[in-house]
Amino acid sequence: MVGTRETFNAMHLRSAEELNGDEMEPVVANVGVKVAALMTTDIVERRLKLPAGADRVIMPGRFRGDLERLSDFFGTRFERGPEEIADLPGYLGQSSTPQVDLSEYDVTIFAEIIDATLMTPAQIVERARMMRADGADIIDLGCLPDSPFPHLEDSITALHADGFKVSVDSFNPEELSRATRAGADYLLSLSEKTIGIADEGPAIPVLVSAGAADAASLDRAIDIMIAKGKPFYADPVLDPIHYGFAASIARYVDLRARRPDVPILMGIGNLTELTVADTTGINALLMGLCSELHITAVLAVQVSPHCRTAIKEFDRARREYFAARKANALPQGFGMGLMALRDRKGFASTPEEIKALAAQIRDPNYRIEVAEDGIHIYNRNGHHVSDDPFELFPHLDTRSDLGHAFYLGVETARAEIAYRLGKRYAQDEPLTFGVVAETKGAADEAHLLNFKEAGSTFSKREKAQEPKKSKEP
């Protein structure tokens, strides 16, 4: 591990101790450069003294030099590691959970356009494309009561032409009959009273009970479809909180216990839409139920503003939970896509480590870090800590550079958000909020430990040159 003079401190020593073992003997080398981004290939070639037997050299994440040239020069493999030394154990595969592939899943997402009757076929296709980008597999056309849908057939045709599978969701048997005769792929929903519509066309029905919470009615509908030898989903129906939520969960458990091989669909909108709470946690719990009960399809809606990323969230949840179940593990360490408000390891450094680092700084550039005691900002002129950026401002000399003053304002605002939420902060990098508000590649790159280019403070001042797997019945 090659460190800079700025970062050669207790953090490096602690990381080396953590990694030391039978399979690895880490050595920290200091080349005497204060800022990793200013460490050049030439400097490393002149100053680095490799210990005998070294077979791998990990450079700081902000080092922008020529790794291939260094590998040739020293005859040893050089690579660019993480920007934060605290992330080095994970980078080297020493974390408790190995790197995983998130391309696999076994839950199909139906995404409902609830006001399809009020939209033109072209508008429906446009909305469907956005849903597909978020992770939807099947587009569900919602039919509103007392709202005619004369363009139902045209909408199904338009969606099929754009490569979509289509379901139609209606309480009106006539609309469901029209839908299957027009080639719809799925119908939501049929009961034992309307199940004859399943014989009118190719659509696969989602079965519900004829009366509220009538398990016997749902069983009869299931038996009819089994006798016909046709595919279907069964849906015991998830009810909202305080309107039968706990009992509805029990219905799913009971159905799976009695019928271990029946395909089940769960409509999740009654919980996400009708509960004023962040949907990432709700979707995580619902996906947990799906994973344990082998529920292989969900119907998602994102109508309320607080549910606007519900499809994207569930798409991430189904991937992470599939990987966890495949590994026979808890859903921890399989990605950070559902961590919107918090991070598992919010602070990369302790206050003591930052204090020791700040004491070594000999230049006027401001460094900003976040620890459990607040926002730290320091340079050669001092080290200041506060939980309020406004209290830090009097200690900053920004009179000669208004642009730099603006930059420090942005960075300390980010730092305050990170401090209050317990999120990881890295100067010059945007905060990450999982799939809820992704920066480019944020969730996947963080999971796979691919590290981005250096941020604005350390980058060169030059102009830049401008698969899914699913099982359906």
N, C-alpha and C positions, 0 to 999 in steps of 0.2 A: 504494500500500500504506500503510495507516494503522497505525502502531505505538504501543505504550504506552511510557512512560518506562522501565518495567522491561525491555522487550525491545528498546529502540532501541540496538543494539550491533553488534558485528561480524557477527552472524548476519544481520541485516537487510541490511547493506552487502554481505555476500557473496552473498546471494540476489539482490539487485538487480543485482550484477555478472554473475551467472550468466544472468539473464533478459535483460540488455541486448543488443539486436541491431537488425537492420534493421526488424523488425516490431513491436518493443516497446521503449519507453523508460521503465522503471520509476522512480518517485520515491517515497522513503520519507518519510512525514509523521509527526511526533511531536506528539501532542495533550497530552502532559504528565500522563497518568494512569498510576499504577503497575501496576494490575491490569486486564487487558482486560475482565473480567466487570463491573468497576465503571465502565466507560466508558459513559455514558448518551447517549441521542440528543441531549439538550439540550447536553451538553458538546461533542459533535462539531459541532453547529451553531454554537456560539459560537467554538470554537477552531480548527477545521480551515480552513486556507487552501489551497484547491486551486490547483495550478499551472495556468497558462493552457493550454488544449488538452487537459486531462485528460478521457478519455472512459470511464473505468472506475475504480471505487474498491473495493478489496478490504479488508474489515474482518477483524480477528483472529477466529479461530473461536469464541472465548469471548465475543465481543461479543454481547449479547442485545438490543440496541436495535432500533428500527423502521427497517428498511432501506428500505421503501417511502417513508416520510416523508422520510428523508435524500435519496433519489433525487429526490423532488419539490422539496425545499428547494434542493438544489445544481444541479438540472437535469442530473445525471450518474448513470449506473447505479451503484448500490451493491450489493455482494453479500458474503456471509459466506464467508470462506476457511477454510483448515485451521487447526487449533489450533497445530500446530508449524510454525515458519517454514521448517524444513528440507524440509517437504512442499510448499512453494509452487510449485516448478518443475513437479512432477507435476500439481498442481491446475490449473496454467495450460497443461497440455498439452505441456510441454517435456520430458517423460520420453521414453525411447527407444522405448517401445511405446504406441500410442494406446489409448484406452479401447475395450473390446470388449464384445460381447454374449455372455454365457455361457448363453444359452437353447438353443443348438444343440448337438447331438451326433449321432454315428452308430454308437454301440455300445449294444446292448440288454443290460440287466442281468437275469439270472435269479438270484433269491435263494432259496436252499434252506432249507426247514424240515426239518432232518435227522431229527427225531423225530416226524414227522407221525402215524405209526402209533399213538403213545402219547397223542395229543391228540384232543379232540372236534372236530367241525366248527366249533363256535363258537370254541373256543380257536385253531384254525388261522386263522380269519378275523381274530381279534384280532391274532395275531402278524403276519399278512400286512399288516394296515393299518399297523403300525409299520414294516415293511420298505418299504412303498410311500412312507411319509413320508420315509424315508432315501434314496429314489431308485430302488427296485426297479421294474422294468417287468413282470416275469413271476414268479409264485410257483411254486417248484419243490417238490413234495411228495416228501420223501425216504422211501423204504421201507426199513425195517431188515430184515436177514436174520433168518429164523425169528421174525418178529414179524407176526402176521396184521394185515390192513388191511381189516376188513369194512366200514368206513365210507368207503372210498375214493371210491365214486360220490357219496355224500352230501357229501363234502368238496369234490369238484370242483363240484358243483351250488351249494354254499354260496358258494364263491369266485366263481363266475361271477355269482351273484346280486348280489355286492358289487362287480362291475365289474372283476374280475381276469382276466387270462389265466393259464392253469395249465399247468404241465408236471409230469410224473410221472417220478421217478428211481428205477429199480429194476433189480436184476440178475435178477429173476424175470419171465420172458416172460409168464406168466399175468397178473401184475399190470399189465404194460404193455398187454396185450390188453384187459383190463378198462378200463383208463384211456382208451384211444382210443375204445372203444365207448361210454364214458360222456361223451364230448365233450371230453376233454382237448385242449389246443391243441398241446402238444409232448410228445415222449417222449425220455427219456434212459435208456439209449442203445440203439440197434440196431446189430447187426453184419451181415455178409453171411449169417450163420446164422439170424438172427431177423428179417431185413428183411421177411419176409412179413407181419408184424404191421402194416406201413405200409399194407397194403391193407384192413385191418379197420375203419378209421375215419378221421376227418379229421386226426388229430394229425400234426404235422410232426416227423420224427425227427431226432435228433442221432446221427450215424454215428460208430462207432469200429471199430477193427480187431478181428477175431475172436481174435487172439492178441496178446500183448504186443509193442508197437512193430513191428507187421507192416504196413508201408506198402502192400504189395501187396494185403493184405486190405481195407484202408480204400479203396484205389482201386477195388476190385471193387464194394464197397458203393456208392460214389459213382456208378459207371457204371450200376448197376442203377436208382438213383433218377433219374438223368438220362434213362435209357431210358423210365422210367415217366412222365417229364414232371412230376414232383412236387417241391415244395420240400423242402429239408433243410439242416442244418448238418453240417459235418465237424469232428471233434475228434481231433487226433493225440495228445492227453492230455499235460498238463504233469505231470512227475514231481517228487517232492521232491528237495531238495539231498542229494547223496551217494547217491541212488538213481536216477540217470539224468537229472538235471535238465538238464545241458548238452546231452545227446543229444536230449532232448525238445524243447528250444528249436530245435535243428537240424531236427527233424521239421516244426515249423510253418513254418520258413523254406523247407524243401524243398517242402512241399505248396503254399505260395503261389507259388513259382517255377514249379512244374510245372502248377499249375491256377490261373491268375490270377483267374478269375471265380467260383470256388467259395466259398460262404459258410462261414466258419470260426467256431467257438466255442472258447473257452479256459476251462477250469475253473481258477480261481486259488486255490482253497482248499488245494491241496497245498503251496503256497508260503506263503501267509499264515498258515494254521493250524499248519503243521509247522515253522515257523521262529520262534525266540524273538527277535523284533526288532520294532520299531515298524512298523506296517503301512502308514503313509503313504508311506514311501520305497519299500517293496515294490510297493505299488499304482501309484506313479508310474512305476517301471520297467516293470511289466507293461503299463500303459497305453501306454508308449512302444513296446513291441513290437506291441501291437494297432494303434496308429496307423500305424506303418511297414508292417506286413504286412496292413493293412486287415482285421483281425479284427473282426467286427461283432457279436459277442456274447460275454459272459463269464458263468460260473456262479460266484457268490460265496456264501460261507458266513461266518457270524460266530458260532461256537460257543465258542471259547476266549475268556476274558475280555480278552486283549490284542487280539482281533479284533472287539471289539464295535461299532466304527464302520467296519468294512470296506466295507459297502455305501455308506455316506455318502461315504467317501473316494473310492471308485471313481466314484461319480456326479460328484463334483467333478473328478476327473482327466479323465473323458471330455469334460467341457465345456471345461476349460482347454486340453487337447491338441487338440481340434477347432478351437478358435479359433486356436491357434498354427499348426496345419497350414494352415488357411485363409489365414493371413497369411504363409505360407511362412517361419516364424520358429522360433527355439528356444522351448521352453516356459518362457519367462521373461517376467515382467511381465503375465501374463494372469490374475492373481488370486493370492491368498495362502492359498487353501483347504487346501493340503497342507503349509503351513509350520507345523508343530505345535511344534517345539522351538526353532527359530531364527526370526529375521527377517532379510531381506536387508540392511536398514539398521537395525541394532539400536539405535544411539545417535544421537539427534537433534542433540546438541551435543557439542563437544569440551570437555575439562577447562578449557582456557583461556577459552572462551566463557562457561562457567558461572561461572568465577572473576570475570570482568569484570562479569557480571550481578549476582552476589552483592554486589559492592562498591557497587552502586547502591541496594540495598534499605535503606529507612528505616522499616520497620514491623516488628512482632513476629511476623507470620504466617510459619510455616515453609513453605519451598518445597523440594520433593524432586525431584531429577533423577538420571539414571543416565548415566554416561559410561564410557569404556574403563578408567578408573582406579578405579571403584567407585561407591558411592552418595553423592550430595552432598545435604546438608541445610543450609539457611541461612536466616537472617533478619537483622535489623539488629544482632543481638548476636554474630554469628559465622558462619563457614562451615566445615563439617566434612565430611571424606571418609573412608569406610571401606568395606571389602567385607563387613563384619559389622555388622548393625543393633545388636547388643548393645554394640558399641564406640561407637556414636553416642548411646546413651541417656543417659550421664552429662552430655552437653552440652545436653540438652533440658530446658526448664523446663515440666513438666506438673503441678506440684503443685496448682495451683488448678482444674484441669479434668480429671477422670478420663476423661470421655468423649473429650476431645481426645487424651489419652494412648493410649486404645484405638485411635483413628483413626490416630495416628502409627505405632502398632505394625502395623496392617494395611498401611498404605502402605509402610513400610520393608520389610516382608516381601515385598510385591509387587515392590518395587524390587530386593531381593536376588535373587529368582527371575529377574527380567529381566536383571540384571547377569550372573548365572552362566550363563544360557542364551544371552545375546546377543539379547534380545528388546527391542522398543520399549516404553518405559515412559512413561506420561503420568499425572501426579498426578490422582487422582479417577476414573481410568478403569480398568476391568478389563483384565487382560492378555488378549491374543488367542492362541488356539491352533488357528487354522484351523477346519476342520469337526470336528475331534476334540472340542473343547469350546467351541462357539460361544456368545458372548454374543448378544443379540438383534440379528440383522442384521449381525453382525460381519464375516463374510467378504465378503458382497456389498457392504455399505456401504463397507468399506475399499477394495474394488476400484473402485467407482464414484465414490469420493471424495465420499460424502454424510457430513457430519459431524454427530455427535450433539450433544444438548443439553449444557450445562455440567454438570460433575460436582458432587458434594456440597459441596465447599469453596466453590465460586463461585456456586452456585445460590441463588435467593432463598429465604428462610426462610418458605415458605408451603406449605400442603397441596396436593398435586397432585390434579387431577380424574381422580377415578378414571374352467410350460407346456412341455411336452416334445415334442421331435421325434425320431423313431426310425425305423429301417428294419429290418423283420423279413421273413424270407422267407415 
